[in-house]
Amino acid sequence: MPKDKEINRTAEHVAIIMDGNGRWAAARGKPRLYGHQAGAKRVRDIVEACPHLGVRYLTVFAFSTENWKRTQTEVAGLMRLFKKYILSEAKRLVNAGVCVRFIGDRLRLEPGLVQLMDELEEMTAKNSLVNLTVAINYGGRDEVARATKRMAQDVAKGFLNPETVNEQTLAGYLDTYVLPDPDLVIRTSGEARISNFLLWQSAYSEYEFVKTLWPDFTVQDFQKIVAIFAGKERRFGGLLAS
């Protein structure tokens, strides 16, 4: 390959499906929430590593629209964990220059949690070193359905001409309208599926499925995957230049 072709491509936006917390806890004879607590600590490590790897946007899948099917004990425990994480990490995130956003349908979440989410977003709004997006009560299909509903309402009100609607129009109604599409999506725990995560946004993302359970996923693992991405040619449906 000619010298001028040897260009490293930075994964500016990385999205992660943090899978394997429950299995990690079970292997240690612990309840599932023990694994979720360990997984929350791992998020901190990955966020702190992002600036050193050129990753400006990090999106993590914390709780899906399907996760309500889990036991009431686990769901309640996760909601408490989300509150605890926000309260314990808020100052650290502000001081580290992290801008936090939450995506997903907030209507089903309890008001106390939503208030903490709103406050953290406001506290970190002026930060820009790392943009951390946390998906809570999020599902890709649900997001598109909510977006199309809002778009239809704007058409009905005369704010939007249906003849002008295109891909960019719909993207502007998604929860992620202020974010670039993910360059790289990582799923831990050995499962090779996307589980309704960022369906629209990841149309041309590179995927890496790793066997490591999320609480064991280290900064070194993250660094290796980002390095692999940097060596890939991305064609987006076209051909490489000659």
NUTI-873298 format. One record per residue (C-alpha): x, z, y. Coordinates in steps of 0.5 Angstrom, whole numbers, plus 500, padded with zeros to 3 digits. Layout:
residues N
XZY ...
//
This chain:
residues 242
500500500 503498507 505504511 500503516 495504511 497511509 493515513 490522511 483523513 481530515 474533512 471535518 465537515 465541509 458543505 458548499 453550494 456557492 454557485 456562480 455569483 450571478 454569472 460572475 457579475 454578468 461577465 463584468 457587466 454588473 447586476 446579479 446582486 454585485 456578484 452576491 456581494 462578492 460571494 459574501 466576502 468570499 465566505 469570510 475567507 473560507 471560514 477563516 481558513 477552516 481552522 488551519 485545514 482541520 475543518 471544524 464544521 462548514 455549511 454553506 447554501 445561501 438561499 434555497 426554497 426554490 430561490 423565491 422564484 427569482 425576481 422580486 428585486 433580486 430576492 429583496 436584495 438578497 434579504 438585505 444582504 443577509 441582514 448586512 452580513 450579520 450586522 457587519 460580521 457579528 463582532 468578527 465571528 464572535 472574536 474568531 471563535 465561530 459558532 453560527 447556526 442557521 438551518 431552513 424554514 424561518 416562517 417565510 423570512 421577515 421577522 427583522 431578519 429572523 431576529 438578527 439570526 436568533 441574536 447571532 446564534 445566541 452571541 456565538 453559541 459558546 464558540 467552538 473553533 469553527 461551526 458555521 451553518 448557513 442554510 437560508 430558505 432551505 431545501 432538503 425535501 422540505 427539511 425531511 417533510 418538516 421533520 416527519 411532520 414533527 415526528 408524526 406529531 410526537 407519535 400522536 401525542 404519545 411521546 414517540 413509539 412508532 415501532 422504535 423509529 429508525 434512521 437515527 430517530 429521523 435524523 434527530 428531527 432534522 435541522 442539522 440534528 446537532 451536526 455530523 454528516 458532511 464528509 465533503 460537499 463542494 459545488 462551484 461554477 461547473 454545475 454537477 447537481 446537488 440542487 436539493 441540498 442536504 439530501 439525507 445528510 450527504 448520503 455518503 459524502 464525497 463530492 467535488 464539482 469545480 468550474 470556478 465561480 464562487 466569487 473566484 473560489 480562493 482559499 488555495 482552491 479550498 485547500 487543494 480540494 480538502 487535500 484531495 479528500 485526505 487521500 481518499 479511502 472511504 468505504 461506506 458501502 463496505 470493503 477495505 480492510 486487507 
//
